[in-house]
Amino acid sequence: MTGMYERIVIALDGSPLAEQILPHAEALAEKFGSTVILVRAILPVAQVAAMIEPAAAGVALDPTLIEQTIETEEEEAAGYLNSVATSLRLKGVHLEAEHPEGAAVDVILDCARRHQADLIGMTTHGRGGLAKLIWGSVSEAVLKQAVCPILLVRVKSPS
């Protein structure tokens, strides 16, 4: 059976909680012969600079520090995605992976558009109240803006 979910975008953030979507992606890929596209957002340059700036306390920022931070982030994301991809490939899943720079919501939606995804899979932490206000909800924003169906798996942090 093919056609229904030819391309599935799976949003990951490097956490074990986000990885709880993977068994669902694997099952769908196996059933429908899907290509799974793993995506992990890398912090934008401006955000990295903003995070480093307060620590610099008025000292002029060294541009190489920002570059090194971004390079490290890219290497970490590439290594992480490669590790996840290898384990899925060993199970017979056809896979692609990418780690573009940008806000998570924008990266996920852009990836889904570019690949003409039939499904986006991701986890939601189910935060409410103040935690949701502070952290926002990537899954909620993707849900509101996506042009394809979304598989949301609710996960809870180990207490």
LINJO-V833031 format. One line per field, one symbol per residue. burial: + if it has 24 or more other ideal C-beta (glycine too) atoms within 12 Angstrom, else -. A space follows every 50 residues. Layout:
# LINJO-V833031
burial=???
This chain:
# LINJO-V833031
burial=----+-++++++++--++++++-+++-++----++++++++++----+-- -+-------------+--++--++--+--++--++--+----++++++++ +--++-++++++--+-+++++++++-----------+++-++---+-+-+ +++-+----
